[in-house]
Amino acid sequence: MRHFITLAVLVLVAGFFTTAFANTAFKETENLDRMYDCIGGTWIDQNGHRPVEITNSALNGVRIADAENFVGDAATGSATLTLADLSGTKFMNVYWATVSGRKTIRLNDSLVLAPMRAAASHTETVGGLYLDMKMTDLLAKYGAARNLTPAETQERCGLLVGSWYYQDIGLIVTFDPCTYTIDRLIVLEDSDTAFDRSMLNASSDLDKYVGIYGWKNKLKSGDVVSMGSGESMSFKYYPAAVILQLSTLD
């Protein structure tokens, strides 16, 4: 009799946790569907950069585990997303508003995005990588990199920011913290890689940059030159590094 009672209790407990898990999963799915109704689609900043694709399960390929703290409706409101990225769990506040029939969203109270119409063209690439490339696409192409702390990045190229380091080819990559897209491609001195269009790198003479890109002014260490389309090339830390970056980072 005692064994029967124990078995019955175990069955009840198992049933309770199964039901609780199912209810939680249903609630998360319901939250993600509601989130998608509010902000689903493809978005981009005012300069045609930092594209963001939001589905009911991911933001630029990074899994959205849940969406909570909803305020408002599908036209105007806010919510908190739980993202499961490579570094662990992160929370992102997202706001949306509709004015005169035009919706915009704001990520973490800093980056304003509108529905994508056309992305900016890329003026230069490095080893097939380009600005605004998704972190997940970079992983698929080059694999995992060494994570550098801001201090470690600064030691190698001058920038005080966390980054990914592909030591075998002498390339450092940084990402926009809201969009998980590349915002800098940093070619290091004595690198085995180079800019694809010009075939130059941080070991190249500055006059060669002027000649190949057709710049009018003489170039010196410390300069930042617009490449057009919201991209620029920074020589702030030359000859330690030459940086292809979004112009808003100047």
MDAnalysis code that builds the backbone (N, CA, C; Angstrom):
import MDAnalysis as mda
import numpy as np

u = mda.Universe.empty(750, n_residues=250, atom_resindex=np.repeat(np.arange(250), 3), trajectory=True)
u.add_TopologyAttr("name", ["N", "CA", "C"] * 250)
u.add_TopologyAttr("resid", np.arange(1, 251))
u.add_TopologyAttr("resname", ["MET", "ARG", "HIS", "PHE", "ILE", "THR", "LEU", "ALA", "VAL", "LEU", "VAL", "LEU", "VAL", "ALA", "GLY", "PHE", "PHE", "THR", "THR", "ALA", "PHE", "ALA", "ASN", "THR", "ALA", "PHE", "LYS", "GLU", "THR", "GLU", "ASN", "LEU", "ASP", "ARG", "MET", "TYR", "ASP", "CYS", "ILE", "GLY", "GLY", "THR", "TRP", "ILE", "ASP", "GLN", "ASN", "GLY", "HIS", "ARG", "PRO", "VAL", "GLU", "ILE", "THR", "ASN", "SER", "ALA", "LEU", "ASN", "GLY", "VAL", "ARG", "ILE", "ALA", "ASP", "ALA", "GLU", "ASN", "PHE", "VAL", "GLY", "ASP", "ALA", "ALA", "THR", "GLY", "SER", "ALA", "THR", "LEU", "THR", "LEU", "ALA", "ASP", "LEU", "SER", "GLY", "THR", "LYS", "PHE", "MET", "ASN", "VAL", "TYR", "TRP", "ALA", "THR", "VAL", "SER", "GLY", "ARG", "LYS", "THR", "ILE", "ARG", "LEU", "ASN", "ASP", "SER", "LEU", "VAL", "LEU", "ALA", "PRO", "MET", "ARG", "ALA", "ALA", "ALA", "SER", "HIS", "THR", "GLU", "THR", "VAL", "GLY", "GLY", "LEU", "TYR", "LEU", "ASP", "MET", "LYS", "MET", "THR", "ASP", "LEU", "LEU", "ALA", "LYS", "TYR", "GLY", "ALA", "ALA", "ARG", "ASN", "LEU", "THR", "PRO", "ALA", "GLU", "THR", "GLN", "GLU", "ARG", "CYS", "GLY", "LEU", "LEU", "VAL", "GLY", "SER", "TRP", "TYR", "TYR", "GLN", "ASP", "ILE", "GLY", "LEU", "ILE", "VAL", "THR", "PHE", "ASP", "PRO", "CYS", "THR", "TYR", "THR", "ILE", "ASP", "ARG", "LEU", "ILE", "VAL", "LEU", "GLU", "ASP", "SER", "ASP", "THR", "ALA", "PHE", "ASP", "ARG", "SER", "MET", "LEU", "ASN", "ALA", "SER", "SER", "ASP", "LEU", "ASP", "LYS", "TYR", "VAL", "GLY", "ILE", "TYR", "GLY", "TRP", "LYS", "ASN", "LYS", "LEU", "LYS", "SER", "GLY", "ASP", "VAL", "VAL", "SER", "MET", "GLY", "SER", "GLY", "GLU", "SER", "MET", "SER", "PHE", "LYS", "TYR", "TYR", "PRO", "ALA", "ALA", "VAL", "ILE", "LEU", "GLN", "LEU", "SER", "THR", "LEU", "ASP"])
u.atoms.positions = np.array([
    [0.839, -1.215, 0.000],
    [0.000, 0.000, 0.000],
    [0.867, 1.257, 0.000],
    [1.942, 1.193, 0.824],
    [2.832, 2.358, 0.904],
    [3.484, 2.631, -0.449],
    [3.893, 1.563, -1.159],
    [4.500, 1.744, -2.486],
    [3.505, 2.335, -3.470],
    [2.253, 1.922, -3.350],
    [1.210, 2.449, -4.235],
    [1.022, 3.945, -4.014],
    [1.002, 4.347, -2.760],
    [0.824, 5.777, -2.437],
    [2.014, 6.586, -2.947],
    [3.226, 6.037, -2.741],
    [4.432, 6.736, -3.208],
    [4.404, 6.908, -4.719],
    [4.019, 5.848, -5.437],
    [3.925, 5.913, -6.898],
    [2.892, 6.933, -7.336],
    [1.764, 6.972, -6.626],
    [0.711, 7.928, -6.971],
    [1.184, 9.359, -6.787],
    [1.941, 9.583, -5.700],
    [2.474, 10.929, -5.445],
    [3.444, 11.332, -6.536],
    [4.311, 10.394, -6.934],
    [5.278, 10.690, -7.995],
    [4.585, 11.021, -9.308],
    [3.530, 10.298, -9.610],
    [2.768, 10.564, -10.834],
    [2.140, 11.946, -10.785],
    [1.596, 12.301, -9.618],
    [0.985, 13.620, -9.477],
    [2.011, 14.730, -9.620],
    [3.190, 14.529, -8.978],
    [4.254, 15.540, -9.062],
    [4.738, 15.691, -10.498],
    [4.935, 14.555, -11.159],
    [5.374, 14.603, -12.558],
    [4.347, 15.306, -13.431],
    [3.072, 15.016, -13.170],
    [2.015, 15.677, -13.931],
    [1.991, 17.166, -13.691],
    [2.249, 17.559, -12.442],
    [2.265, 18.988, -12.111],
    [3.359, 19.717, -12.876],
    [4.590, 19.142, -12.867],
    [5.704, 19.813, -13.532],
    [5.534, 19.791, -15.049],
    [4.959, 18.731, -15.582],
    [4.697, 18.683, -17.027],
    [3.709, 19.757, -17.433],
    [2.657, 19.918, -16.632],
    [1.661, 20.952, -16.918],
    [2.262, 22.346, -16.786],
    [3.075, 22.547, -15.729],
    [3.709, 23.855, -15.515],
    [4.633, 24.198, -16.667],
    [5.428, 23.197, -17.121],
    [6.338, 23.427, -18.244],
    [5.565, 23.767, -19.509],
    [4.482, 23.034, -19.747],
    [3.666, 23.282, -20.944],
    [3.050, 24.668, -20.906],
    [2.576, 25.081, -19.722],
    [1.985, 26.414, -19.587],
    [3.020, 27.505, -19.823],
    [4.250, 27.293, -19.286],
    [5.326, 28.270, -19.485],
    [5.690, 28.383, -20.958],
    [5.842, 27.228, -21.624],
    [6.178, 27.233, -23.045],
    [5.092, 27.920, -23.866],
    [3.828, 27.666, -23.524],
    [2.714, 28.299, -24.239],
    [2.750, 29.813, -24.032],
    [3.038, 30.235, -22.785],
    [3.077, 31.663, -22.486],
    [4.197, 32.347, -23.255],
    [5.382, 31.707, -23.315],
    [6.500, 32.280, -24.057],
    [6.160, 32.398, -25.537],
    [5.535, 31.357, -26.098],
    [5.137, 31.402, -27.508],
    [4.131, 32.518, -27.754],
    [3.178, 32.652, -26.839],
    [2.181, 33.714, -26.947],
    [2.857, 35.085, -26.889],
    [3.842, 35.242, -25.994],
    [4.568, 36.506, -25.877],
    [5.337, 36.827, -27.150],
    [6.006, 35.801, -27.720],
    [6.798, 36.024, -28.926],
    [5.915, 36.360, -30.124],
    [4.758, 35.739, -30.197],
    [3.827, 36.075, -31.280],
    [3.330, 37.522, -31.129],
    [3.062, 37.925, -29.892],
    [2.621, 39.296, -29.654],
    [3.738, 40.274, -30.009],
    [4.969, 39.935, -29.632],
    [6.113, 40.772, -29.964],
    [6.261, 40.928, -31.468],
    [6.116, 39.816, -32.202],
    [6.254, 39.879, -33.655],
    [5.177, 40.754, -34.281],
    [3.965, 40.702, -33.762],
    [2.887, 41.546, -34.273],
    [3.225, 43.031, -34.114],
    [4.032, 43.345, -33.103],
    [4.371, 44.743, -32.827],
    [5.601, 45.221, -33.598],
    [6.642, 44.379, -33.685],
    [7.917, 44.852, -34.246],
    [8.522, 43.896, -35.268],
    [7.794, 42.893, -35.689],
    [8.337, 41.948, -36.660],
    [8.632, 42.605, -38.000],
    [9.657, 42.103, -38.684],
    [10.020, 42.646, -39.988],
    [11.495, 42.997, -40.062],
    [11.875, 43.744, -41.087],
    [13.267, 44.151, -41.289],
    [13.367, 45.666, -41.173],
    [14.326, 46.115, -40.355],
    [14.472, 47.519, -40.001],
    [15.888, 47.994, -40.312],
    [16.051, 49.318, -40.389],
    [17.367, 49.866, -40.716],
    [17.457, 51.292, -40.174],
    [18.693, 51.778, -39.914],
    [18.828, 53.125, -39.365],
    [18.723, 54.171, -40.467],
    [18.771, 55.429, -40.084],
    [18.534, 56.523, -41.032],
    [19.624, 56.643, -42.091],
    [20.780, 56.021, -41.865],
    [21.879, 56.076, -42.827],
    [21.935, 54.845, -43.730],
    [20.943, 53.971, -43.593],
    [20.931, 52.763, -44.398],
    [21.823, 51.670, -43.871],
    [22.154, 51.737, -42.566],
    [23.030, 50.746, -41.940],
    [22.344, 50.125, -40.726],
    [23.075, 49.199, -40.098],
    [22.596, 48.466, -38.917],
    [21.248, 47.771, -39.176],
    [21.159, 46.976, -40.217],
    [19.890, 46.287, -40.509],
    [19.544, 45.292, -39.404],
    [18.262, 45.192, -39.099],
    [17.781, 44.270, -38.070],
    [16.589, 43.503, -38.621],
    [16.712, 42.189, -38.638],
    [15.600, 41.325, -39.018],
    [15.040, 40.676, -37.756],
    [13.763, 40.927, -37.483],
    [13.119, 40.390, -36.289],
    [12.035, 39.401, -36.706],
    [12.202, 38.156, -36.274],
    [11.181, 37.137, -36.467],
    [10.537, 36.867, -35.109],
    [9.655, 35.879, -35.052],
    [9.047, 35.558, -33.762],
    [9.928, 34.651, -32.908],
    [11.190, 34.471, -33.344],
    [12.112, 33.667, -32.548],
    [13.534, 34.197, -32.499],
    [13.858, 35.213, -33.306],
    [15.248, 35.667, -33.363],
    [15.351, 37.130, -33.775],
    [16.455, 37.756, -33.365],
    [16.834, 39.100, -33.788],
    [18.183, 38.958, -34.468],
    [18.201, 39.121, -35.781],
    [19.415, 38.924, -36.578],
    [20.092, 37.588, -36.276],
    [19.292, 36.571, -36.123],
    [19.821, 35.238, -35.899],
    [20.095, 34.887, -34.456],
    [20.005, 35.864, -33.557],
    [20.195, 35.628, -32.130],
    [18.842, 35.274, -31.510],
    [18.782, 34.164, -30.807],
    [17.496, 33.658, -30.326],
    [16.845, 34.598, -29.322],
    [15.568, 34.889, -29.544],
    [14.752, 35.615, -28.571],
    [14.049, 34.568, -27.719],
    [14.446, 34.471, -26.454],
    [13.886, 33.443, -25.577],
    [12.503, 33.823, -25.063],
    [12.268, 35.126, -24.887],
    [10.976, 35.558, -24.364],
    [10.822, 37.057, -24.606],
    [9.595, 37.532, -24.481],
    [9.274, 38.959, -24.545],
    [8.279, 39.238, -23.432],
    [8.575, 40.236, -22.598],
    [7.758, 40.497, -21.417],
    [7.575, 42.001, -21.218],
    [6.870, 42.328, -20.152],
    [6.660, 43.732, -19.745],
    [6.031, 44.566, -20.860],
    [5.037, 43.995, -21.526],
    [4.383, 44.725, -22.610],
    [3.608, 45.925, -22.073],
    [3.747, 47.034, -22.803],
    [2.966, 48.240, -22.538],
    [2.428, 48.732, -23.880],
    [1.187, 49.171, -23.928],
    [0.628, 49.709, -25.154],
    [0.046, 48.652, -26.064],
    [0.030, 48.974, -27.369],
    [-0.556, 48.066, -28.359],
    [0.394, 47.920, -29.546],
    [-0.101, 47.361, -30.632],
    [0.750, 47.113, -31.793],
    [1.227, 48.398, -32.468],
    [0.525, 49.499, -32.259],
    [0.905, 50.767, -32.888],
    [1.966, 51.516, -32.090],
    [1.797, 51.557, -30.797],
    [2.715, 52.287, -29.918],
    [2.841, 51.528, -28.598],
    [4.078, 51.261, -28.196],
    [4.252, 50.542, -26.940],
    [5.699, 50.194, -26.687],
    [5.911, 49.243, -25.779],
    [7.254, 48.814, -25.426],
    [7.207, 47.406, -24.843],
    [8.376, 46.773, -24.785],
    [8.499, 45.441, -24.208],
    [9.971, 45.195, -23.895],
    [10.236, 44.144, -23.146],
    [11.600, 43.729, -22.841],
    [11.850, 42.363, -23.463],
    [12.886, 42.277, -24.305],
    [13.244, 41.020, -24.939],
    [14.334, 40.319, -24.129],
    [14.227, 39.011, -24.015],
    [15.281, 38.196, -23.424],
    [16.019, 37.505, -24.554],
    [17.289, 37.876, -24.739],
    [18.091, 37.343, -25.833],
    [19.100, 36.333, -25.303],
    [19.266, 35.237, -26.018],
    [20.250, 34.214, -25.656],
    [21.375, 34.260, -26.686],
    [22.397, 35.104, -26.433],
    [23.497, 35.209, -27.384],
    [24.695, 34.393, -26.893],
    [25.826, 34.522, -27.568],
    [26.983, 33.686, -27.260],
    [27.560, 33.952, -25.879],
    [27.325, 35.135, -25.341],
    [27.880, 35.477, -24.025],
    [26.926, 35.157, -22.888],
    [25.708, 34.726, -23.207],
    [24.742, 34.386, -22.170],
    [23.406, 35.079, -22.399],
    [22.686, 35.331, -21.322],
    [21.372, 35.961, -21.402],
    [21.503, 37.476, -21.308],
    [20.846, 38.175, -22.228],
    [20.832, 39.634, -22.206],
    [19.396, 40.115, -22.331],
    [19.155, 41.298, -21.770],
    [17.830, 41.904, -21.836],
    [17.903, 43.176, -22.675],
    [16.951, 43.330, -23.566],
    [16.912, 44.504, -24.432],
    [15.521, 45.129, -24.369],
    [15.479, 46.403, -24.031],
    [14.221, 47.144, -24.062],
    [13.974, 47.639, -25.480],
    [12.779, 47.426, -25.961],
    [12.433, 47.870, -27.308],
    [11.162, 48.700, -27.229],
    [11.162, 49.812, -27.958],
    [10.032, 50.736, -27.983],
    [9.590, 50.903, -29.429],
    [8.300, 51.075, -29.652],
    [7.810, 51.315, -31.001],
    [6.738, 52.404, -30.970],
    [6.700, 53.153, -32.061],
    [5.732, 54.243, -32.159],
    [5.310, 54.394, -33.612],
    [4.083, 54.843, -33.811],
    [3.551, 55.062, -35.154],
    [3.075, 56.500, -35.259],
    [3.671, 57.254, -36.180],
    [3.309, 58.652, -36.402],
    [2.957, 58.829, -37.873],
    [1.749, 59.320, -38.137],
    [1.265, 59.524, -39.511],
    [1.392, 58.241, -40.339],
    [1.106, 57.117, -39.700],
    [1.130, 55.838, -40.393],
    [2.510, 55.233, -40.570],
    [3.542, 55.900, -40.058],
    [4.915, 55.400, -40.217],
    [5.448, 54.922, -38.873],
    [5.809, 53.672, -38.815],
    [6.286, 53.083, -37.558],
    [7.805, 53.135, -37.477],
    [8.314, 53.412, -36.293],
    [9.734, 53.298, -35.986],
    [9.884, 52.486, -34.713],
    [11.070, 51.881, -34.543],
    [11.359, 51.186, -33.298],
    [12.664, 51.724, -32.728],
    [12.820, 51.584, -31.433],
    [14.021, 52.063, -30.737],
    [14.536, 50.943, -29.846],
    [15.811, 50.594, -30.024],
    [16.411, 49.507, -29.260],
    [17.266, 50.061, -28.130],
    [16.999, 49.595, -26.926],
    [17.774, 50.008, -25.743],
    [17.876, 51.516, -25.591],
    [16.830, 52.204, -25.986],
    [16.752, 53.655, -25.803],
    [17.853, 54.418, -26.547],
    [18.462, 53.781, -27.569],
    [19.572, 54.458, -28.234],
    [19.510, 54.406, -29.757],
    [19.128, 53.271, -30.328],
    [19.174, 53.109, -31.774],
    [17.772, 53.150, -32.364],
    [17.514, 54.145, -33.222],
    [16.213, 54.306, -33.859],
    [16.258, 53.691, -35.258],
    [15.271, 52.855, -35.552],
    [15.216, 52.153, -36.828],
    [13.853, 52.347, -37.483],
    [13.859, 52.341, -38.808],
    [12.628, 52.445, -39.591],
    [12.542, 51.235, -40.515],
    [11.372, 50.956, -41.079],
    [11.261, 49.818, -42.004],
    [12.267, 49.919, -43.143],
    [12.912, 48.805, -43.461],
    [13.942, 48.815, -44.504],
    [13.333, 49.013, -45.877],
    [13.911, 49.937, -46.618],
    [13.563, 50.117, -48.026],
    [14.740, 49.690, -48.893],
    [15.925, 50.234, -48.580],
    [17.133, 49.846, -49.309],
    [18.327, 50.001, -48.383],
    [19.207, 49.031, -48.402],
    [20.416, 49.103, -47.591],
    [21.496, 49.859, -48.352],
    [22.410, 50.477, -47.609],
    [23.521, 51.188, -48.232],
    [24.457, 50.197, -48.912],
    [25.107, 50.645, -49.991],
    [26.080, 49.792, -50.670],
    [27.387, 49.780, -49.874],
    [28.194, 48.762, -50.097],
    [29.453, 48.633, -49.365],
    [30.606, 49.142, -50.216],
    [31.381, 50.071, -49.666],
    [32.468, 50.691, -50.413],
    [33.734, 49.848, -50.416],
    [33.868, 48.982, -49.408],
    [35.060, 48.150, -49.300],
    [34.726, 46.933, -48.436],
    [35.461, 45.870, -48.600],
    [35.282, 44.652, -47.813],
    [36.658, 44.125, -47.406],
    [36.652, 43.187, -46.481],
    [37.909, 42.579, -46.016],
    [37.714, 41.066, -45.962],
    [38.398, 40.352, -46.836],
    [38.272, 38.904, -46.849],
    [36.842, 38.431, -47.034],
    [36.061, 39.186, -47.795],
    [34.665, 38.844, -48.023],
    [33.728, 39.294, -46.922],
    [34.266, 39.927, -45.898],
    [33.442, 40.461, -44.811],
    [33.116, 41.919, -45.086],
    [31.956, 42.367, -44.607],
    [31.522, 43.725, -44.878],
    [30.824, 44.313, -43.653],
    [30.777, 45.621, -43.602],
    [30.057, 46.301, -42.529],
    [28.574, 45.943, -42.606],
    [27.938, 45.786, -41.458],
    [26.528, 45.395, -41.317],
    [26.311, 43.892, -41.468],
    [27.367, 43.135, -41.684],
    [27.229, 41.676, -41.764],
    [26.802, 41.137, -40.399],
    [25.870, 40.193, -40.397],
    [25.400, 39.617, -39.143],
    [26.506, 38.798, -38.472],
    [26.499, 38.846, -37.147],
    [27.436, 38.035, -36.374],
    [27.302, 36.556, -36.742],
    [26.075, 36.088, -36.926],
    [25.852, 34.684, -37.258],
    [26.427, 34.332, -38.629],
    [26.379, 35.270, -39.581],
    [26.953, 35.027, -40.903],
    [28.477, 34.998, -40.838],
    [29.059, 35.854, -40.002],
    [30.505, 35.839, -39.806],
    [30.943, 34.494, -39.217],
    [30.206, 34.010, -38.238],
    [30.524, 32.716, -37.636],
    [30.466, 31.596, -38.673],
    [29.470, 31.649, -39.534],
    [29.333, 30.621, -40.564],
    [30.487, 30.655, -41.557],
    [31.040, 31.838, -41.811],
    [32.094, 31.991, -42.809],
    [33.487, 31.733, -42.245],
    [33.768, 32.295, -41.038],
    [35.123, 32.251, -40.498],
    [35.256, 31.407, -39.228],
    [34.128, 31.030, -38.632],
    [34.194, 30.273, -37.397],
    [34.408, 31.169, -36.185],
    [34.603, 30.536, -35.052],
    [34.751, 31.271, -33.789],
    [36.085, 32.018, -33.749],
    [36.064, 33.157, -33.069],
    [37.260, 33.979, -32.893],
    [37.617, 34.038, -31.411],
    [38.758, 34.624, -31.124],
    [39.135, 34.869, -29.733],
    [38.464, 36.157, -29.263],
    [37.784, 36.095, -28.130],
    [37.148, 37.287, -27.581],
    [38.185, 38.132, -26.856],
    [38.267, 39.411, -27.233],
    [39.187, 40.333, -26.580],
    [38.431, 41.290, -25.671],
    [38.982, 41.562, -24.503],
    [38.430, 42.591, -23.635],
    [38.757, 43.953, -24.239],
    [38.090, 45.026, -23.783],
    [38.452, 46.356, -24.277],
    [39.934, 46.662, -24.121],
    [40.522, 46.286, -22.995],
    [41.941, 46.554, -22.773],
    [42.815, 45.775, -23.750],
    [42.445, 44.533, -24.044],
    [43.217, 43.720, -24.990],
    [43.095, 44.254, -26.407],
    [41.905, 44.731, -26.765],
    [41.737, 45.340, -28.087],
    [42.580, 46.604, -28.198],
    [42.541, 47.426, -27.167],
    [43.312, 48.672, -27.173],
    [44.800, 48.397, -27.326],
    [45.281, 47.342, -26.709],
    [46.697, 46.996, -26.799],
    [47.111, 46.682, -28.231],
    [46.178, 46.136, -29.019],
    [46.511, 45.717, -30.377],
    [46.239, 46.786, -31.430],
    [45.196, 47.592, -31.231],
    [44.854, 48.527, -32.315],
    [44.476, 49.924, -31.846],
    [44.470, 50.181, -30.530],
    [44.193, 51.527, -30.034],
    [42.782, 51.760, -29.556],
    [41.822, 50.960, -30.021],
    [40.421, 51.149, -29.664],
    [40.108, 50.484, -28.327],
    [39.391, 51.195, -27.461],
    [38.995, 50.647, -26.170],
    [37.577, 50.096, -26.290],
    [37.470, 48.875, -26.815],
    [36.165, 48.254, -27.051],
    [36.360, 46.739, -27.113],
    [35.357, 45.987, -26.652],
    [35.425, 44.536, -26.789],
    [35.355, 44.130, -28.249],
    [35.982, 43.001, -28.597],
    [36.056, 42.634, -30.011],
    [36.284, 41.140, -30.183],
    [36.225, 40.722, -31.450],
    [36.615, 39.367, -31.850],
    [37.931, 39.472, -32.611],
    [38.839, 38.557, -32.306],
    [40.186, 38.604, -32.885],
    [40.464, 37.319, -33.660],
    [40.669, 37.463, -34.974],
    [41.092, 36.352, -35.817],
    [42.607, 36.475, -36.001],
    [43.323, 35.876, -35.066],
    [44.769, 36.065, -34.975],
    [45.501, 35.533, -36.199],
    [45.010, 34.448, -36.781],
    [45.718, 33.834, -37.898],
    [45.746, 34.708, -39.142],
    [44.807, 35.645, -39.253],
    [44.803, 36.533, -40.421],
    [44.993, 38.001, -40.030],
    [45.175, 38.277, -38.739],
    [45.429, 39.650, -38.304],
    [44.246, 40.577, -38.450],
    [43.063, 40.090, -38.098],
    [41.840, 40.879, -38.258],
    [41.076, 40.937, -36.938],
    [40.622, 42.132, -36.581],
    [39.765, 42.344, -35.417],
    [38.418, 42.870, -35.894],
    [37.345, 42.356, -35.297],
    [35.984, 42.737, -35.677],
    [35.241, 43.224, -34.445],
    [34.512, 44.335, -34.575],
    [33.632, 44.790, -33.496],
    [32.199, 44.823, -34.009],
    [31.261, 44.805, -33.050],
    [29.843, 44.699, -33.394],
    [29.019, 45.791, -32.731],
    [27.944, 46.172, -33.407],
    [26.967, 47.047, -32.772],
    [26.273, 46.246, -31.669],
    [26.215, 46.785, -30.447],
    [25.664, 46.010, -29.322],
    [24.163, 45.756, -29.408],
    [23.456, 46.515, -30.222],
    [22.008, 46.326, -30.346],
    [21.620, 45.404, -31.490],
    [22.405, 45.409, -32.563],
    [21.988, 44.712, -33.784],
    [22.766, 43.443, -34.087],
    [23.867, 43.213, -33.366],
    [24.709, 42.049, -33.624],
    [25.186, 42.044, -35.073],
    [25.554, 43.218, -35.564],
    [26.122, 43.354, -36.907],
    [27.487, 44.021, -36.807],
    [28.344, 43.765, -37.791],
    [29.703, 44.315, -37.790],
    [29.659, 45.825, -37.972],
    [30.351, 46.561, -37.086],
    [30.456, 48.012, -37.277],
    [31.901, 48.469, -37.502],
    [32.881, 47.557, -37.304],
    [34.284, 47.869, -37.633],
    [34.984, 46.604, -38.122],
    [35.805, 46.775, -39.148],
    [36.730, 45.747, -39.603],
    [38.126, 46.341, -39.481],
    [38.942, 45.762, -38.620],
    [40.229, 46.351, -38.243],
    [41.357, 45.473, -38.766],
    [42.082, 45.982, -39.739],
    [43.217, 45.270, -40.327],
    [44.474, 45.696, -39.592],
    [45.163, 44.724, -38.998],
    [46.322, 45.022, -38.165],
    [47.618, 45.067, -38.971],
    [48.609, 45.729, -38.391],
    [49.941, 45.789, -38.987],
    [50.490, 44.376, -39.153],
    [51.183, 44.138, -40.267],
    [51.747, 42.821, -40.584],
    [50.664, 41.758, -40.739],
    [49.459, 42.197, -41.110],
    [48.345, 41.274, -41.305],
    [48.517, 40.486, -42.600],
    [47.992, 39.253, -42.604],
    [47.989, 38.447, -43.816],
    [46.785, 38.736, -44.700],
    [45.881, 39.581, -44.196],
    [44.702, 39.932, -44.982],
    [44.803, 41.384, -45.433],
    [43.900, 41.786, -46.326],
    [43.922, 43.146, -46.873],
    [42.516, 43.521, -47.304],
    [42.321, 44.789, -47.600],
    [41.052, 45.238, -48.158],
    [40.903, 44.640, -49.553],
    [39.725, 44.116, -49.843],
    [39.538, 43.353, -51.080],
    [39.674, 44.202, -52.336],
    [39.170, 45.420, -52.290],
    [39.182, 46.265, -53.486],
    [40.578, 46.816, -53.775],
    [41.248, 47.327, -52.751],
    [42.536, 47.994, -52.956],
    [43.731, 47.073, -52.782],
    [43.534, 45.936, -52.083],
    [44.613, 45.013, -51.740],
    [45.667, 45.662, -50.848],
    [45.256, 46.673, -50.088],
    [46.146, 47.355, -49.144],
    [45.841, 46.913, -47.725],
    [46.815, 47.102, -46.841],
    [46.594, 46.823, -45.421],
    [47.358, 47.833, -44.579],
    [47.509, 47.546, -43.279],
    [48.132, 48.522, -42.383],
    [49.631, 48.677, -42.633],
    [50.222, 47.770, -43.384],
    [51.647, 47.883, -43.714],
    [51.876, 48.672, -45.003],
    [50.794, 49.039, -45.684],
    [50.908, 49.757, -46.956],
    [51.183, 51.234, -46.736],
    [51.889, 51.837, -47.668],
    [52.192, 53.269, -47.606],
    [50.918, 54.085, -47.796],
    [50.801, 55.181, -47.068],
    [49.590, 56.003, -47.125],
    [49.348, 56.589, -48.519],
    [50.401, 56.893, -49.241],
    [50.231, 57.447, -50.590],
    [49.525, 56.460, -51.518],
    [49.688, 55.161, -51.257],
    [49.008, 54.168, -52.083],
    [47.499, 54.225, -51.872],
    [47.069, 54.503, -50.631],
    [45.639, 54.659, -50.367],
    [45.081, 55.837, -51.158],
    [45.806, 56.947, -51.142],
    [45.356, 58.144, -51.859],
    [45.217, 57.853, -53.344],
    [46.193, 57.157, -53.906],
    [46.175, 56.879, -55.335],
    [45.075, 55.917, -55.741],
    [44.907, 54.837, -55.012],
    [43.938, 53.819, -55.404],
    [42.498, 54.283, -55.190],
    [42.242, 54.970, -54.070],
    [40.870, 55.414, -53.792],
    [40.560, 56.777, -54.417],
    [41.569, 57.441, -54.986],
    [41.334, 58.711, -55.666],
    [41.046, 59.873, -54.732],
    [41.601, 59.833, -53.529],
    [41.400, 60.938, -52.593],
    [42.224, 62.148, -53.025],
    [41.704, 63.321, -52.782],
    [42.341, 64.549, -53.268],
    [43.448, 65.046, -52.345],
    [43.286, 64.801, -51.046],
    [44.237, 65.356, -50.088],
    [45.268, 64.317, -49.660],
    [46.447, 64.803, -49.310],
    [47.506, 63.935, -48.805],
    [47.062, 63.343, -47.472],
    [47.387, 62.094, -47.247],
    [46.934, 61.371, -46.068],
    [48.033, 61.311, -45.017],
    [47.624, 61.418, -43.742],
    [48.582, 61.287, -42.647],
    [47.963, 60.462, -41.527],
    [48.809, 59.925, -40.684],
    [48.332, 59.147, -39.539],
    [47.430, 60.010, -38.679],
    [46.294, 59.465, -38.283],
    [45.313, 60.220, -37.497],
    [44.100, 60.645, -38.289],
    [44.188, 60.595, -39.621],
    [43.072, 61.027, -40.463],
    [41.949, 59.979, -40.493],
    [40.732, 60.484, -40.727],
    [39.571, 59.637, -40.996],
    [38.956, 60.143, -42.297],
    [38.793, 59.254, -43.268],
    [38.348, 59.658, -44.600],
    [37.011, 58.999, -44.912],
    [36.058, 59.801, -45.382],
    [34.760, 59.272, -45.780],
    [34.910, 58.442, -47.046],
    [34.272, 57.268, -47.040],
    [34.275, 56.402, -48.219],
    [32.956, 56.517, -48.979],
    [32.016, 57.320, -48.437],
    [30.677, 57.388, -49.009],
    [29.798, 56.291, -48.449],
    [28.504, 56.405, -48.688],
    [27.514, 55.408, -48.252],
    [27.540, 55.161, -46.744],
    [27.928, 56.184, -45.978],
    [27.909, 56.052, -44.528],
    [29.041, 55.219, -43.968],
    [30.106, 55.027, -44.765],
    [31.271, 54.281, -44.307],
    [32.509, 55.157, -44.381],
    [33.485, 54.866, -43.535],
    [34.719, 55.638, -43.544],
    [35.903, 54.730, -43.261],
    [37.090, 55.234, -43.548],
    [38.319, 54.511, -43.258],
    [39.143, 55.363, -42.298],
    [39.488, 54.756, -41.171],
    [40.181, 55.482, -40.114],
    [41.661, 55.085, -40.066],
    [42.500, 56.129, -40.021],
    [43.936, 55.945, -39.874],
    [44.410, 56.516, -38.528],
    [43.488, 56.589, -37.565],
    [43.808, 57.156, -36.257],
    [44.953, 56.420, -35.580],
    [45.033, 55.108, -35.833],
    [46.035, 54.301, -35.135],
    [47.064, 53.708, -36.086],
    [47.118, 54.258, -37.299],
    [48.118, 53.820, -38.274],
    [49.522, 54.130, -37.745],
    [50.493, 53.227, -37.885],
    [50.473, 51.990, -38.676],
    [50.058, 50.736, -37.902],
    [49.616, 50.877, -36.656],
    [49.192, 49.693, -35.906],
    [47.962, 49.049, -36.531],
    [47.090, 49.882, -37.135],
    [45.855, 49.361, -37.713],
    [45.254, 50.365, -38.675],
    [44.488, 49.850, -39.635],
    [43.615, 50.662, -40.484],
    [42.212, 50.089, -40.310],
    [41.220, 50.984, -40.116],
    [39.888, 50.547, -39.712],
    [38.849, 50.975, -40.732],
    [38.115, 50.006, -41.255],
    [36.918, 50.291, -42.054],
    [35.741, 50.284, -41.074],
    [34.988, 51.379, -41.030],
    [33.966, 51.512, -39.988],
    [32.761, 52.294, -40.488],
    [31.675, 52.187, -39.737],
    [30.531, 53.042, -40.001],
    [30.902, 54.481, -39.658],
    [30.475, 55.421, -40.500],
    [30.881, 56.819, -40.321],
    [30.398, 57.417, -39.001],
    [29.298, 56.901, -38.456],
    [28.783, 57.439, -37.201],
    [29.700, 57.133, -36.030],
    [30.712, 56.291, -36.226],
    [31.648, 55.966, -35.161],
    [32.863, 56.897, -35.154],
    [32.955, 57.817, -36.118],
    [34.097, 58.746, -36.169],
    [34.193, 59.564, -34.889],
])
